[in-house]
Amino acid sequence: MRNTTYNSNLLKGTGIVNETILLLSVYDENTTKKSLLDYVLQTNLLSTNTEKRAKDVVEKVFYVRFMQHNHLIPCWLKLAREKGLMVNQMTQLFYIYCLRENAILYDFVLEKLNPIKASGSDYMPKNAVDDFIKNLNDSGIVEWSDVSRVRMAQHMRGTLADFFVIDRDCNILPFDMDDFTVLYLMHELHFDGLSDMAIWEHEDWKLFNLDKYEVLSRIMNLSLKGGFIAQSSGDLLTISWKYNSMEEMINATL
């Protein structure tokens, strides 16, 4: 489900929340990367200063995060927005898709930020990101110049701030997984062919600092009212699913 290769894609766009919402507004199931870019360039939808910036946002950020694996994902997100999902709830979905395509930020959250939260701290040291990148560079996992490392650290912090994980001063913000985000992730994984157990044990839950038993609690609390029936016994979980598509789930839930 995620790209595990470290890259510098975040330098082309951080959270781009407003830009994503604009692009979703003109998206339909027949949209291609080319047709979307052509429309953006013709209308200056994104109000960018340069054509290169518009191309980067469409081709290297929006397309990569939302279109390349399943062209219907933007349709689901657009439908959720049209059904009234608030922007702060939308950003949690954007967060998942962004981090799936940016392994360096995904792994930073799991390996560094979550332990900081677990310690009870409400502040993420600014140099935590810099040190994480330096260790990758020292290990030969990435080979970036000093300038590139500084820029990447800035963009990683900026992305986390865009998604309200931290603020601009690196204070850790409350980041509780919304009920709709739980339902969306469960159903997305289900329709992608994962077993009930694989859904429960999926790594994406850790992006919200949830352990296995916290995930189970959220799933059980949403059983019945969430359009499914979950049953748990020990380390086993079975789910009886009601909806036959993401569109059906979104329409019934929102």
Backbone as a ProteinNet text record, in pm:
[ID]
protein_1_A
[PRIMARY]
MRNTTYNSNLLKGTGIVNETILLLSVYDENTTKKSLLDYVLQTNLLSTNTEKRAKDVVEKVFYVRFMQHNHLIPCWLKLAREKGLMVNQMTQLFYIYCLRENAILYDFVLEKLNPIKASGSDYMPKNAVDDFIKNLNDSGIVEWSDVSRVRMAQHMRGTLADFFVIDRDCNILPFDMDDFTVLYLMHELHFDGLSDMAIWEHEDWKLFNLDKYEVLSRIMNLSLKGGFIAQSSGDLLTISWKYNSMEEMINATL
[TERTIARY]
81.1	0	84.8	213.4	292.1	427.1	481.7	613.2	716.7	806.3	903.9	1040.1	1047.9	1173.8	1184.1	1297.2	1316.6	1341.1	1269.7	1285.5	1269	1283.4	1273.6	1146.6	1041	917.8	855	879.2	819.1	870.2	982.2	1033.8	945.5	861.2	769	634.9	610.4	483	468.2	430	412.3	269.1	188.5	52.8	-40.7	-14.6	-97.5	-247.7	-297.6	-437.5	-532.6	-512.4	-603.4	-596.7	-474.3	-458	-527.5	-518.4	-582.8	-733.7	-790.8	-935.9	-979.3	-901.9	-933.4	-927.7	-825.2	-811.3	-921.8	-960.2	-1070.4	-1200.3	-1217.4	-1343	-1366.6	-1260.4	-1275.3	-1245.9	-1234.5	-1196	-1319.9	-1313.9	-1414.4	-1344.4	-1419.5	-1358.9	-1288.7	-1315.8	-1250.4	-1125.8	-1095.7	-980.5	-850	-759.4	-624.9	-525.4	-402.6	-299.6	-289.5	-293.1	-280.5	-400.2	-519.8	-638.5	-647.1	-604.8	-606.4	-505	-385.8	-283.5	-324.6	-379.7	-424.6	-527.7	-622.4	-726.2	-665.1	-573.1	-509.8	-432.3	-360.4	-281.8	-371.6	-481	-571.7	-646.2	-681.2	-764.7	-686.4	-559.8	-480.4	-556	-613.7	-694.8	-621.2	-493.5	-416.5	-355	-375	-321.8	-171.9	-100.6	44.4	112.9	233.3	308.6	377.4	402.4	473	405.4	425	373.9	442.8	571.1	645	585.2	547	487.6	356.9	274.9	148.5	173.3	272	305.5	352.9	435.2	485.7	371.6	278.7	167.3	81.8	51.2	-36.3	35.9	153.1	219.7	301.4	364.8	458	404.6	288.6	230.1	91.1	-5.9	-143.9	-153.5	-95	-102.9	-40.5	76.7	149.4	73.6	18.6	-48.8	-185.4	-260	-400.4	-443.5	-369.7	-418	-346	-218.2	-139.9	-174.3	-217.3	-249.4	-395.1	-482	-624.7	-688.5	-728.1	-778.3	-911.1	-973.9	-1101.2	-1083.2	-962.6	-941.3	-984.2	-945.3	-992.7	-1145.4	-1209.9	-1356.6	-1415	-1355.1	-1403	-1383.7	-1267.3	-1239.9	-1331.6	-1355	-1445.3	-1586	-1632	-1766	-1776.3	-1675.1	-1677.6	-1687.6	-1614	-1619	-1757.3	-1813.3	-1945.7	-2055.4	-2033.1	-2130.9	-2115.3	-2017.8	-2007.7	-1892.3	-1797.7	-1683.2	-1602.6	-1575.8	-1507.2	-1360.9	-1300.6	-1162.5	-1067.9	-1088.5	-997.9	-1008.7	-1125.1	-1140	-1077.8	-1094.1	-1033.4	-881.9	-823.8	-677.9	-623.2	-701	-654	-642.8	-733.8	-726.3	-608.7	-590.3	-476	-345.2	-343.2	-224.7	-185	-281.5	-252.9	-192.2	-254.7	-206.4	-69.9	-49	80.1	191.5	170.4	276.9	301.6	198.9	220.7	320.5	322.3	411.8	543.1	556.8	678.9	731.6	807.3	853.2	934.7	1007.3	1091.1	1005.3	888.9	801.1	721.3	678.6	607.3	692.9	817.3	904	943.8	955.9	985.7	872.8	748.5	635.2	637.8	661.1	658.9	779.2	896.7	1019.6	1060.1	1019.1	1064.4	950.9	850.9	746	658.6	618.9	535.1	603.2	732.5	797.8	803.3	816.9	814.2	677.6	572	437.2	420.2	470.7	455.5	525.6	629.1	701.8	623.3	513.9	432.5	468.5	565.9	608.9	505.9	488.5	399.9	480.6	609.2	696.2	787.3	796.9	888.5	1012.3	1128.4	1248.5	1269.5	1297.6	1312.1	1418.4	1524.5	1633	1604.9	1487.4	1454.4	1449.7	1392.1	1384.5	1523.2	1599.7	1734.7	1822.5	1813.5	1893.9	1851.3	1721.3	1669.5	1726	1723.6	1775.4	1926.6	1996	2141.8	2179.3	2105.6	2133.4	2111.1	2008.7	1985	2100.9	2147.1	2258.1	2387.6	2412.2	2532.7	2530.8	2410.4	2396.8	2399.5	2403.6	2405.5	2270.1	2163.2	2028	1987.5	2027.9	2012.2	2148.7	2164.5	2289.3	2253.3	2228.1	2184.8	2290	2298.2	2388.5	2335.4	2420.8	2377.3	2256.9	2260.1	2148.6	2020	2029.4	1911.3	1856.1	1944.4	1898.8	1824.4	1875.4	1808.4	1670.5	1664.1	1535.2	1435.9	1484.7	1395.4	1341.6	1426.6	1381.7	1273.8	1293.6	1194.3	1061.1	1069.2	947	877.4	952.7	890.9	815.9	879.9	810.4	689.6	705.2	594.6	478	506.1	399.4	323.9	394.6	328.7	243.6	289.8	210.8	88.2	103.2	-11.2	-123.6	-86.8	-185.9	-224.2	-179.2	-215.1	-165.5	-53	12.2	96.6	163.6	236.9	199.2	238.1	221.2	354.6	359.5	480.4	598.2	568.8	675.6	713.9	662	690.5	625.1	525	444.2	354.3	342.6	261.4	115.1	32.7	-109.4	-190.6	-309	-396.9	-427	-410.7	-428	-502.8	-627.6	-709.8	-771.8	-766.1	-820.3	-972.2	-1024.1	-1168	-1239.3	-1363	-1438.8	-1452	-1473.8	-1487.1	-1355.1	-1244	-1113.8	-1096.2	-1140.6	-1135	-1216.7	-1338.8	-1426.2	-1368.8	-1318.6	-1262.9	-1145.4	-1053	-934.6	-974.2	-1064.7	-1110.2	-1166.2	-1255	-1322.1	-1227.3	-1137.9	-1041.4	-956.6	-907.6	-826.3	-908.6	-1033.2	-1122.1	-1145.2	-1178	-1204.1	-1075.9	-962.6	-835.1	-797.1	-881.7	-862.8	-796.7	-774	-710.2	-808.6	-757	-839.6	-873.6	-970.4	-1008.8	-890.9	-815	-699.6	-591.6	-570.8	-470.3	-509.7	-639.4	-687.4	-656.3	-687	-662.5	-514	-428.5	-285.5	-211.4	-284.7	-219.6	-136.3	-26.5	69.7	14.4	-80.1	-130	-190.2	-242.1	-298.9	-194.5	-69.2	37.9	62.7	17.2	30.4	-48.8	-146.3	-225.8	-189.7	-73.3	-19.8	-112.5	-181.3	-270	-201	-204.8	-153.3	-265.8	-230.9	-325.1	-454.5	-443.4	-561.7	-644	-579.7	-654.3	-730.6	-669.6	-739.3	-862.4	-845.3	-958.6	-1070.9	-1035.4	-1136.9	-1214.3	-1144.3	-1211.8	-1303.7	-1255.8	-1337.5	-1462.2	-1446.1	-1560.4	-1661	-1612.5	-1702.4	-1786	-1733.2	-1805.8	-1888.3	-1877.1	-1953.1	-2102.4	-2173.9	-2317.5	-2343	-2311.5	-2339.3	-2246.7	-2136.9	-2044.4	-2070.7	-2181.4	-2215	-2146.4	-2100.6	-2040.1	-2062.8	-2043.8	-2053.6	-1919.6	-1854.7	-1724	-1737.8	-1666.2	-1662.3	-1517.5	-1483	-1345.1	-1339.9	-1243.1	-1219.3	-1069	-1012.4	-867.9	-797.2	-711	-637.1	-699.2	-827	-897.4	-1002.2	-1017.9	-1118.7	-1186.8	-1318.1	-1395	-1494.5	-1514.4	-1604.3	-1703.8	-1829.9	-1933.9	-1959.2	-1925.9	-1930.9	-2066.7	-2113.4	-2244.6	-2233.1	-2139.3	-2132.1	-2051.3	-2090.2	-2026.5	-1927.6	-1915.7	-1822.3	-1790.4	-1681.7	-1647.5	-1754	-1805.6	-1910.7	-2032.9	-2070	-2184.4	-2157.3	-2036.9	-2002	-2007.2	-1948.4	-1944.5	-2085.7	-2167.1	-2303.6	-2386.4	-2365.2	-2443.4	-2394.2	-2265.5	-2205.3	-2215.7	-2204	-2201.8	-2339.1
-121.3	0	126.9	114.7	237.9	221.8	334.5	338.9	342.2	244.1	237.1	293.6	351.2	409.1	554.5	590.1	729.4	816.6	927.1	1020.6	1162.7	1257.5	1398.8	1463.8	1384	1435.2	1549.3	1550.9	1656.9	1794.7	1800.1	1929.2	1989.1	1906.3	1954.4	1997.4	1964.7	2002.1	1940.6	2019.2	1968.3	1914.4	1972.4	1919.9	1954.7	2067.7	2123.6	2097.7	2128.2	2100.4	2178.8	2309.1	2390.6	2351.7	2326.2	2287	2154	2061.6	1931.6	1946.3	2028.1	2048.3	2110.7	2205.3	2265.1	2162.1	2079.3	1978.9	1874	1837.7	1742.9	1798.7	1929.1	1991	1978.6	1958.7	1949.3	1808.2	1714.4	1578.3	1492.1	1401.4	1296.7	1169	1061.1	930.3	920.8	1016	1015.8	1104.2	1169	1258.7	1180.9	1231.6	1176.3	1280.5	1238	1333.6	1446.2	1411.9	1513.5	1607	1550.8	1637	1729.3	1679.8	1763.3	1875.6	1842.3	1945.3	2047.3	2002.2	2094.9	2192.9	2141.7	2228.3	2329	2282.8	2371.5	2482.6	2447.1	2547.4	2646.1	2598.2	2684.7	2782.3	2738.4	2820.3	2886	2846.9	2889.1	2860.8	2741.1	2700.2	2716.2	2687.3	2688.6	2824.7	2920.5	3056.2	3054	2972.1	2964.3	3073	3108	3212.6	3161	3031.1	2975.1	2847.4	2816.7	2692.4	2572.9	2585.4	2475.9	2438	2537.8	2509.7	2433.6	2475.2	2405.8	2261.1	2240.6	2104.9	2019.6	2077	2002.3	1957.6	2048.7	2015.8	1905.2	1914.1	1815.5	1683.4	1688.2	1567.4	1497.2	1574.8	1515.1	1507.1	1569.3	1560.9	1498.6	1567.4	1517.9	1383.3	1373.1	1247.3	1133.1	1157	1051.6	1007.3	1101	1066.4	1003.5	1055.5	1019.4	942.6	951.1	896	771	760.3	660.5	515.9	492.7	355.9	320.4	418	394.1	527.5	541.8	671.9	709.8	617.3	648.1	713.9	709	768.4	915.7	999	1137.2	1147.4	1053.8	1054.6	1029.8	938.5	912.4	1034.6	1095.7	1213.2	1329.3	1346.7	1452.4	1428.7	1304.5	1271.4	1300.6	1263.7	1289.6	1438.7	1517.1	1662.6	1715.9	1668	1713.5	1671.7	1562.9	1516.8	1589.7	1679.8	1764.8	1736.4	1651.1	1625.9	1754.2	1790.6	1915.6	1907.7	2025.4	2029.9	1962	1983.9	1921	1769.2	1717	1572.5	1527.2	1608.3	1576.5	1566.5	1654.6	1656.3	1525	1455	1326.4	1224.4	1229.3	1140.2	1179.8	1309.7	1357.4	1313.7	1319.2	1281.3	1136.5	1047.4	906.5	889	948.9	931.3	997.5	1110.1	1178.3	1092.8	1041.5	966.6	832.2	773.9	648.2	666	783.5	807.7	873.7	905.5	971.1	893.3	789.1	696.3	764.9	868.5	934.8	997.2	1050.4	1110	1001.6	900.2	786.8	725.4	696.3	630.5	724.5	853.4	948.3	948.9	948.7	948.1	823	707.2	582.2	567	604.2	576.2	686.7	810.6	922.4	998.9	1038.4	1121.4	1043	921.5	843.2	817.2	781.9	766.5	896.2	1009.5	1138.3	1158	1127.7	1137.4	1041.4	918.3	816.9	856.6	939.7	985.1	1088.7	1136.3	1237.4	1379.6	1396.2	1530.4	1594	1723.8	1796.9	1883.5	1849.9	1926.7	1831.6	1852.2	1776	1861.3	1822	1902.6	1929.8	2054.2	2091.7	2009.7	1975.6	1901.5	1751.6	1706.7	1564.3	1522.5	1606.7	1576.6	1582.6	1686.8	1702	1581.9	1537.3	1423.6	1295.6	1280.3	1162.2	1155.8	1269.5	1274.6	1253.3	1312.4	1296.2	1149.4	1078.5	937.1	856.5	892.5	825.3	851	975.1	1011.4	940.6	938.8	873.7	723.7	665.9	522.5	488.2	590.8	567.5	538.1	551.6	526.9	636.6	760.6	872	937.6	1007.3	1080.7	1223.1	1305.4	1441.7	1539.5	1651.3	1757.4	1822.1	1902.1	1972.7	2061.2	2127.9	2216.3	2136.4	2022.4	1939.1	1885.3	1849.1	1797.1	1904.6	2025.6	2135.5	2161.2	2164.5	2188.3	2075.9	1951.7	1839.9	1845.1	1878.8	1890.3	1998	2109.7	2217.2	2170.1	2097.2	2050.3	1940.5	1858.3	1756.6	1820.8	1917.7	1988.5	2063.9	2125.6	2199.2	2109.4	1988.9	1895.1	1851.9	1819.4	1781.4	1896.2	2019.2	2135.1	2153.1	2130.3	2141.5	2046.5	1930.9	1830.4	1838.7	1945.8	1972	1863.9	1801.9	1708.3	1785.6	1889.4	1983.7	2124.3	2224.4	2360.9	2410.7	2535.9	2587.6	2601.6	2594.9	2600.3	2462	2358.4	2217.9	2170.5	2243.5	2190.9	2080.7	1971.3	1858.9	1889.5	1876.5	1907.5	1780.1	1793.8	1676.7	1624.1	1495.4	1439.3	1307.2	1317.7	1199.2	1158.9	1032.7	981.8	995.5	1066.1	1088	956	942.1	819.2	792.2	898	875.1	827.8	878.9	833	684.5	640.5	497.7	417	461.5	390	391.2	504.5	516.6	421.2	422.4	337.3	189.9	152	13.3	-31.9	48.7	8.7	15.2	112	117.2	-9.5	-50.4	-170.7	-295.1	-297.2	-409.9	-423.2	-312.5	-317.1	-337.7	-318	-346.7	-493.9	-570	-714.2	-767.1	-681.1	-728	-805.2	-904.1	-979.8	-894.2	-939.1	-864.9	-851.4	-958	-953.4	-859.5	-861.2	-772.7	-626.7	-598.9	-462	-420	-506.8	-477.1	-451.1	-526.6	-518.7	-425.2	-349.6	-267.4	-155.2	-125.1	-26.8	114.6	147.1	284.7	334.9	245.9	291	361.3	319.4	378.2	524	566.4	706.9	795.8	736.3	808.7	763.5	697.9	656.1	558.9	474.9	374.5	238.7	171.9	36.1	-61.5	-187.7	-289.6	-290.6	-274	-284.8	-156.4	-44.9	79.7	75.5	16.3	-0.6	-87.7	-198.3	-288.6	-217.1	-136.6	-62.1	31.5	101	191.7	114.2	0.9	-80.5	-130.8	-180.9	-235.3	-126	-6.8	103.8	147.9	127.5	166.9	53.3	-65.3	-179.3	-149.3	-194.6	-171.8	-32.1	73.3	208.1	246.2	174.4	202.7	123.7	48.5	-26.4	-161.1	-212.9	-346.2	-404.4	-534.4	-601.1	-667.6	-626	-681.3	-771.7	-883.6	-976.6	-1009.5	-1004.9	-1029.1	-1132.5	-1222.1	-1322.7	-1342.6	-1297.5	-1307.4	-1224.9	-1288.6	-1219.5	-1240.8	-1272.5	-1292.4	-1183.3	-1140.1	-1040.1	-1081.8	-1081.6	-1106.1	-993	-953.6	-842.1	-885.9	-858.1	-877	-741.4	-732.1	-604.1	-582.8	-459.5	-426.2	-361.3	-269.5	-189.7	-261	-237.4	-304.3	-216.9	-90.4	0.6	115.4	185.4	303.2	410.5	424.8	525.4	497.3	370.8	333.8	363.4	332.7	361.7	511	590.1	734.9	793.8	752.6	803.9	767	648.5	603.8	662.7	698.1	742.1	892.2	969.9	1116.1	1176.1
0	0	0	34.9	42.4	-25.3	-65.1	-126.3	-13.8	-10.3	97.9	57.5	-62.6	-109.7	-65.5	-7.3	33.3	-89.6	-95.3	-206.5	-154.7	-244.4	-205.9	-260.3	-278.4	-337.5	-258.2	-127.2	-46.3	-84.6	-151.6	-195.9	-305.8	-367.5	-471.1	-414.4	-288.3	-228.6	-91.5	6.2	141.9	155.9	243.7	259.4	144.8	79.5	-29.6	-7.8	110	143.1	54	43.6	-37.8	-184.8	-233.9	-373.4	-401.4	-307.1	-324.7	-333.1	-246.8	-248.4	-381	-431.8	-561.6	-673.7	-674.3	-779.4	-770	-649.9	-634.3	-690.9	-679.8	-723	-873.2	-951.1	-1097.3	-1147.3	-1056.6	-1091.2	-1114.2	-1211.2	-1224.2	-1268.1	-1281.4	-1306.4	-1441.6	-1530.5	-1660.7	-1666	-1555.9	-1551.4	-1563.8	-1644.2	-1654.5	-1606.3	-1588.5	-1548	-1649.8	-1777.4	-1882.9	-1885.5	-1878.9	-1885.7	-1764.9	-1648.8	-1529.1	-1540.9	-1587.4	-1602.7	-1707.1	-1818.2	-1922.1	-1866.4	-1788.6	-1731.5	-1634.8	-1551.1	-1453.8	-1523.8	-1629.2	-1701.5	-1775.9	-1831.8	-1907.5	-1817.6	-1698.3	-1609.3	-1496.3	-1480.1	-1363.6	-1235.1	-1228.6	-1114.1	-982	-982.5	-858.6	-827.5	-917.2	-899.3	-871.8	-947.3	-930.3	-1012	-969.7	-1039.4	-1164.5	-1169.3	-1284.1	-1331.7	-1457.9	-1513.5	-1450.5	-1420.4	-1358.5	-1224	-1145.3	-1015	-1031.8	-1126.9	-1151.7	-1192.6	-1279.1	-1322.7	-1206.5	-1119.8	-1005.1	-914.5	-887	-798	-857.7	-986.5	-1049.9	-1072.5	-1134.3	-1179.9	-1070.9	-984.9	-889.9	-747.7	-726.9	-592.9	-600.2	-658.6	-660.7	-731.6	-849.7	-924.1	-845.5	-791.8	-720.1	-595.8	-520.7	-395.7	-417.3	-514.4	-521.8	-646.8	-755.5	-881.9	-929	-904.1	-976.1	-938.8	-816.8	-776.9	-803.9	-791.9	-814.2	-850.6	-976.1	-1022.7	-959.2	-884.5	-819.8	-682.8	-628.8	-496	-492.3	-591	-585.9	-593.9	-661.7	-667.6	-529.3	-455.3	-318.6	-230.2	-240.7	-158.9	-196.3	-325.7	-371.8	-319	-325.5	-276.4	-127	-51.2	92.9	121	44.4	61.6	25.1	-85	-128.1	-30	40.9	140.2	273.5	282	399.1	492.4	451.8	538.6	555.1	678.9	708.2	666.3	644.8	596.7	695.4	825.9	922.9	920.6	880.3	863.6	731.8	628.3	498.8	511.7	591.9	600.8	657	739.3	789.8	676.6	581.2	465.7	376.7	355.5	276.8	342.3	474.1	552	523.4	523.8	498	359.7	259	122	101.6	165.4	154.2	213.6	332.6	398.1	332.2	274.6	202.1	87.7	28.4	-85	-45.6	81.5	130	249.5	218.5	321.8	430.6	394.2	493.6	603.2	566.3	666.2	739.2	666.6	726.9	838.1	804.8	902.4	1015.7	986	1093.6	1196.6	1149.3	1241.9	1328.5	1267.8	1343.3	1436.1	1385.9	1460	1557.3	1529.4	1612.5	1679.8	1602.3	1659.9	1757.5	1721.1	1812.4	1946.6	1949.2	2079.5	2160.7	2091.7	2163	2228	2153.4	2210	2326.9	2309	2413.2	2542	2530.8	2649.7	2728.7	2669.3	2735.7	2699.4	2610.6	2571.8	2479.2	2492.9	2401.6	2305.3	2289.9	2200.9	2124.5	1993.7	1909.5	1886.5	1940.9	1918.9	1770.6	1738.5	1598	1527.7	1601	1537.3	1525	1572.4	1560.2	1414	1331	1187.8	1125.6	1159	1104.4	1139.5	1264.8	1308.5	1236.9	1215.8	1145.7	1004.3	935.3	798.6	797.5	892.8	899.2	917.7	1001.7	1023.2	895.8	819	691	595.9	595.9	507.5	549.7	680.6	732	704.6	699.4	674.9	526.3	441.8	298.4	238.7	317.9	267.3	169.9	201	108.1	91.1	-17.6	-41.8	-82.6	18.8	-3.8	47	-21.9	21.5	148.9	213	333.6	305.5	191.2	154.8	137.1	70.3	47.3	179.1	271.3	400.1	478.7	475.1	545.4	484.9	352.8	285.5	314.6	311.4	338.5	480.4	575	714	726.8	660.4	662.9	603.5	493.7	427.3	508.6	575.8	661.3	776.7	842.1	950.8	896.2	780	720.3	686.1	638.1	603.8	728.4	833.8	958.9	1012.4	994.9	1038.4	949.6	819.9	728	766.9	821.4	859.4	1006.2	1074.4	1214.2	1309.7	1275.8	1366.5	1467.6	1418.6	1503	1458.4	1537.1	1489.3	1434.2	1390.5	1325.5	1421.7	1551.7	1651.2	1701.4	1634.8	1667.7	1796.9	1844.8	1953.9	1898.8	1971.4	1926.9	1954.6	1852.2	1863.4	1888.3	1949.4	1960.2	1819.2	1799.7	1666.3	1677.3	1721	1738.4	1605.2	1575.3	1449.5	1451.3	1352.6	1341.7	1310.4	1357.4	1330	1180.4	1102.4	958.6	898.7	950	902.1	930	1047.6	1080.7	980.1	956	862.2	720.9	679.6	545.1	528.2	623.4	612	615	705.3	710.5	576.8	520.7	396.3	276.9	275	165.9	164.1	280.1	288.8	254.6	299.2	269	118.7	53.7	-90.4	-171.3	-105.9	-171.5	-158.5	-88.7	-82.6	42.9	142.8	265.5	352.4	423.9	517.4	638.8	715.7	835.9	931.6	947.6	1036.4	983.7	851.9	792	808.4	803	826.2	969.5	1062.6	1204.6	1229.1	1165.9	1191.9	1096.9	1016.7	913.7	976	908.4	958.9	961.6	875	865.5	996.2	1079.1	1206.5	1292.4	1276.7	1357.5	1321.6	1203.5	1167.3	1262.3	1332.3	1430.8	1572.2	1582.2	1712.4	1784.9	1708	1766.9	1768.1	1883.1	1886.1	1850	1843.8	1796.6	1878.1	2007.8	2092.6	2091.2	2068.4	2049.3	1917.3	1815.1	1686.5	1705.9	1775.7	1799.8	1873.5	1971.8	2046.5	1954.7	1865	1771.9	1678.5	1629.7	1539.1	1610.3	1731	1804.4	1839.7	1870.7	1904.4	1785.2	1663.5	1543	1483.6	1542.4	1492.3	1498.5	1401.5	1381.2	1324.6	1399.4	1350.2	1235.3	1218	1109.3	983	981.1	860	851	963	966.2	1104.7	1115.9	1245.9	1272.6	1379.8	1414.7	1536.3	1531.3	1643.1	1673.6	1802.1	1841.2	1952.1	1938.6	2041	2051.1	2162.1	2177.4	2072.1	1994.7	1889.1	1752.7	1749	1622.9	1604.7	1481.9	1447.7	1318.6	1320.6	1198.2	1180.7	1057	1026.7	919.8	944.1	843	779.1	651.2	582.1	517.7	519.3	463.1	326.5	310.5	188.3	81.1	-43	-156.6	-231.2	-192	-258.1	-164.5	-193.5	-114.7	-129.7	-250.4	-272.5	-184.5	-175	-93.7	53.5	100.2	238.4	267.8	179	200.2	199.9	104	95.3	217.8	269.9	385.6	516.7	521.2	647.5	669	559.3	571.3	542.2
[MASK]
++++++++++++++++++++++++++++++++++++++++++++++++++++++++++++++++++++++++++++++++++++++++++++++++++++++++++++++++++++++++++++++++++++++++++++++++++++++++++++++++++++++++++++++++++++++++++++++++++++++++++++++++++++++++++++++++++++++++++++++++++++++++++++++

